[in-house]
Amino acid sequence: MRRRVFAANWKMNLVPDEARTLAGEIRRRLDADAGNSAGDREVIIAPAFVALAAVAEAIAQSRIALAAQNMHYAERGAFTGEVSAPMLAAVGVTHVILGHSERRHILGESEDFISRKVEAAIAHRLVPILCVGETREEHDAGRAVEVILRQLHYGFSRLEAGPAARVVIAYEPVWAIGTGRNATPGQAQQAHGAIRASLRDRFGAETAAAVRIIYGGSVNPGNIEALMAQRDVDGVLVGGASLEAESFVRIARAGDNL
């Protein structure tokens, strides 16, 4: 059985003291669940770079993992404003979000650039959370699966089957991020099913069965249970709803009765 993933992407929000407080409150609430379905899920927090150390302190020796929101593929060099995998690992980061639509569409990151990051994350024993998803125009044109699988192809282009199994894929339809709209559970399952079938064709059944595919896009406590009931939805990447402890913890507790 694949271990479920509940990841909080705080984006460009919260200064270190605010992040420490929120992470501490999430930890306090989740610690109360210890022994109650706690081992079947992975809870992850991805704060802004400046808050990584503060959040690492707040969640130390807990079951919450620390993620970064981005990284460069190089280990060091003249890349002003960037951070490397060794730098992230040094402050306790174990996961990294890569290829988020805001970086693809606002900051212009290319497929090749993203694939290099995925390769570098694996090389440095970080777990990549690779984001894929279509725009509203692509969705309305019936090209959603085509776009998703193209992004998937490039994202995995530098990996063999073994390392590929370690990647977490986040399907995030661009039209659902921060809009209050979300894919229906059926739409999410359709996309996730296509992703898993593509992985099976490329890497084999064992790898396809091991890869966790999570959904992101206006996830909230009201829609989480329906999403988690889908066969190929292994968790969620949560944006705005993760900036409030009660909301995110309710999401992270989802699926207890599945």
Phi and psi in degrees as a GROMACS rama.xvg file:
@    title "Ramachandran Plot"
@    xaxis  label "Phi"
@    yaxis  label "Psi"
@TYPE xy
-73.2124  135.886  ARG-2
-74.2001  127.712  ARG-3
-70.3846  152.396  ARG-4
-123.616  129.126  VAL-5
-126.936  103.486  PHE-6
-114.034  135.571  ALA-7
-103.435  119.634  ALA-8
-106.157  103.832  ASN-9
-82.4178  -5.28561  TRP-10
50.6785  -144.829  LYS-11
-92.2772  65.996  MET-12
-136.078  151.288  ASN-13
75.7945  120.868  LEU-14
-78.1472  167.917  VAL-15
-52.8513  -43.4284  PRO-16
-64.3759  -40.0364  ASP-17
-65.9925  -41.1858  GLU-18
-65.2524  -41.0862  ALA-19
-60.7267  -43.9143  ARG-20
-63.9397  -46.4424  THR-21
-65.3407  -44.2783  LEU-22
-61.3154  -39.8782  ALA-23
-64.1779  -38.7596  GLY-24
-69.5529  -40.5886  GLU-25
-61.5642  -43.4763  ILE-26
-61.0737  -45.6458  ARG-27
-58.3791  -43.3794  ARG-28
-69.818  -40.0565  ARG-29
-73.3419  -31.0392  LEU-30
-59.937  -29.7507  ASP-31
-67.8738  -17.9012  ALA-32
-90.8976  -0.384953  ASP-33
-51.7714  129.191  ALA-34
88.9977  -8.12304  GLY-35
-114.101  87.3061  ASN-36
61.5273  21.3581  SER-37
-73.4019  -28.7223  ALA-38
-83.3328  -9.74242  GLY-39
-94.1499  6.55278  ASP-40
-142.369  155.871  ARG-41
-116.622  122.714  GLU-42
-105.638  131.018  VAL-43
-131.917  139.936  ILE-44
-120.387  130.131  ILE-45
-119.273  93.0509  ALA-46
-86.5722  175.413  PRO-47
-63.6909  157.878  ALA-48
-52.1882  -43.7623  PHE-49
-67.6068  -15.2846  VAL-50
-104.662  2.42745  ALA-51
-58.5973  -46.9723  LEU-52
-64.137  -40.242  ALA-53
-64.4205  -42.6442  ALA-54
-70.927  -37.3813  VAL-55
-57.457  -40.8835  ALA-56
-65.1201  -41.4753  GLU-57
-69.0907  -29.0994  ALA-58
-107.95  9.08876  ILE-59
-54.6446  134.451  ALA-60
61.1131  26.3778  GLN-61
-109.016  -179.177  SER-62
-90.3394  8.10797  ARG-63
-89.9627  132.536  ILE-64
-97.1246  156.655  ALA-65
-107.942  130.951  LEU-66
-123.287  153.218  ALA-67
-100.565  159.403  ALA-68
-90.5224  -5.50959  GLN-69
-176.767  168.183  ASN-70
-166.062  164.509  MET-71
-93.4308  157.013  HIS-72
-79.0023  -21.8682  TYR-73
-80.2688  151.182  ALA-74
-76.6095  -31.0098  GLU-75
-163.671  169.531  ARG-76
140.005  -173.15  GLY-77
-84.7  71.9414  ALA-78
-126.564  77.3013  PHE-79
-55.439  130.874  THR-80
86.5303  -2.05419  GLY-81
-100.951  164.788  GLU-82
-130.645  151.752  VAL-83
-107.293  166.853  SER-84
-59.8139  -44.4708  ALA-85
-61.0951  -36.1356  PRO-86
-63.1618  -42.3079  MET-87
-66.6929  -45.0922  LEU-88
-60.5609  -32.8239  ALA-89
-65.6426  -23.3099  ALA-90
-104.845  12.8219  VAL-91
97.7723  7.91232  GLY-92
-71.7978  136.288  VAL-93
-119.797  -16.951  THR-94
-131.956  156.433  HIS-95
-146.178  131.661  VAL-96
-81.0734  129.395  ILE-97
-133.14  143.927  LEU-98
72.8536  21.464  GLY-99
-58.6274  145.65  HIS-100
-57.7766  -31.1096  SER-101
-67.5421  -27.5124  GLU-102
-84.525  -34.3319  ARG-103
-67.3751  -49.8786  ARG-104
-94.9334  -28.2436  HIS-105
-93.806  -41.2265  ILE-106
-102.408  -0.409928  LEU-107
72.7006  27.7485  GLY-108
-69.1566  134.228  GLU-109
-87.2864  164.739  SER-110
-61.2879  -40.5203  GLU-111
-64.6042  -41.8118  ASP-112
-60.4534  -44.5222  PHE-113
-65.9259  -41.1258  ILE-114
-64.4825  -34.4011  SER-115
-65.6998  -36.6186  ARG-116
-66.3315  -42.6516  LYS-117
-59.5653  -46.1796  VAL-118
-59.4917  -43.8589  GLU-119
-66.7089  -39.904  ALA-120
-60.0754  -47.7514  ALA-121
-60.1882  -42.7659  ILE-122
-61.2949  -29.6388  ALA-123
-103.234  18.4596  HIS-124
62.4342  28.6865  ARG-125
-95.6793  149.923  LEU-126
-90.8144  114.238  VAL-127
-76.4717  135.695  PRO-128
-106.458  95.8715  ILE-129
-87.516  118.732  LEU-130
-91.7957  135.011  CYS-131
-135.558  153.483  VAL-132
167.03  155.546  GLY-133
-100.296  156.213  GLU-134
-79.2804  171.331  THR-135
-60.4791  -41.8178  ARG-136
-63.5666  -42.1918  GLU-137
-67.6548  -38.2147  GLU-138
-63.5385  -48.1852  HIS-139
-66.2836  -25.4723  ASP-140
-84.6707  2.10859  ALA-141
75.618  23.0892  GLY-142
-106.89  13.4306  ARG-143
-56.2097  -53.4685  ALA-144
-64.3282  -39.9814  VAL-145
-57.3889  -46.6005  GLU-146
-66.73  -45.3486  VAL-147
-59.6032  -45.697  ILE-148
-71.531  -29.3375  LEU-149
-66.2564  -45.7545  ARG-150
-62.9484  -38.8281  GLN-151
-63.6837  -43.6851  LEU-152
-56.783  -49.637  HIS-153
-68.7391  -40.7024  TYR-154
-59.7352  -32.9037  GLY-155
-100.448  7.02227  PHE-156
-63.6232  -21.5776  SER-157
-106.054  12.7907  ARG-158
-117.169  145.626  LEU-159
-91.9012  177.085  GLU-160
-59.627  -43.4694  ALA-161
-59.0096  -58.0255  GLY-162
-61.0144  -33.5766  PRO-163
-59.6695  -32.7366  ALA-164
-65.5792  -18.724  ALA-165
-84.8303  -14.4131  ARG-166
-76.325  138.612  VAL-167
-99.1503  129.285  VAL-168
-102.876  130.433  ILE-169
-111.435  111.648  ALA-170
-83.5008  114.336  TYR-171
-128.504  95.0499  GLU-172
-59.9038  124.175  PRO-173
-58.2652  -34.0785  VAL-174
-71.6551  -7.84419  TRP-175
-107.417  -4.21174  ALA-176
-83.0847  114.454  ILE-177
70.3733  13.6985  GLY-178
-102.596  -12.3851  THR-179
85.7574  -9.4567  GLY-180
-97.8286  150.551  ARG-181
-144.639  155.797  ASN-182
-61.3779  144.83  ALA-183
-65.9084  158.619  THR-184
-53.696  -37.1185  PRO-185
-66.1606  -40.3785  GLY-186
-65.7374  -41.0417  GLN-187
-61.444  -44.9666  ALA-188
-62.9279  -39.8479  GLN-189
-60.0672  -45.914  GLN-190
-66.3015  -45.2903  ALA-191
-64.483  -38.8295  HIS-192
-63.7575  -39.6261  GLY-193
-66.0211  -39.1374  ALA-194
-62.9234  -46.7594  ILE-195
-66.3386  -37.1965  ARG-196
-64.5791  -39.1261  ALA-197
-64.4776  -41.9783  SER-198
-63.5203  -38.0276  LEU-199
-63.7302  -43.4248  ARG-200
-64.6653  -34.2349  ASP-201
-88.0632  -42.2009  ARG-202
-116.732  -11.4703  PHE-203
103.913  165.425  GLY-204
-65.2167  -37.5147  ALA-205
-64.3007  -46.3667  GLU-206
-65.3141  -44.278  THR-207
-59.4668  -37.5412  ALA-208
-73.1463  -24.3478  ALA-209
-85.1964  -31.0368  ALA-210
-67.3224  133.065  VAL-211
-93.6416  131.777  ARG-212
-119.06  118.145  ILE-213
-114.127  161.211  ILE-214
-110.588  141.203  TYR-215
-137.857  143.418  GLY-216
140.715  91.8968  GLY-217
56.2928  40.4056  SER-218
-72.3011  138.32  VAL-219
-151.136  170.966  ASN-220
-60.8398  -21.895  PRO-221
-77.8586  -24.8871  GLY-222
-114.44  -1.29751  ASN-223
-65.05  -41.5981  ILE-224
-64.8818  -40.5993  GLU-225
-65.4152  -37.6507  ALA-226
-65.5151  -45.6477  LEU-227
-69.4319  -16.7177  MET-228
-76.2591  -10.8432  ALA-229
-77.0856  143.184  GLN-230
-58.1651  -41.4925  ARG-231
-105.203  11.8783  ASP-232
-94.975  109.738  VAL-233
-100.271  7.33803  ASP-234
154.327  -166.547  GLY-235
-144.173  153.364  VAL-236
-112.373  115.577  LEU-237
-108.332  130.968  VAL-238
-97.1313  -102.712  GLY-239
-55.8664  -36.939  GLY-240
-70.8545  -8.69603  ALA-241
-91.3523  -2.18667  SER-242
-87.9297  6.53111  LEU-243
-132.639  125.417  GLU-244
-58.5565  -48.9482  ALA-245
-60.3908  -42.4796  GLU-246
-61.9879  -49.709  SER-247
-67.1499  -38.6344  PHE-248
-65.4191  -38.1831  VAL-249
-60.5838  -39.0498  ARG-250
-66.9136  -44.3528  ILE-251
-67.5998  -17.0711  ALA-252
-90.8102  -0.140082  ARG-253
-63.9299  151.374  ALA-254
83.4217  8.45218  GLY-255
-59.4709  -28.9361  ASP-256
-103.473  10.4576  ASN-257
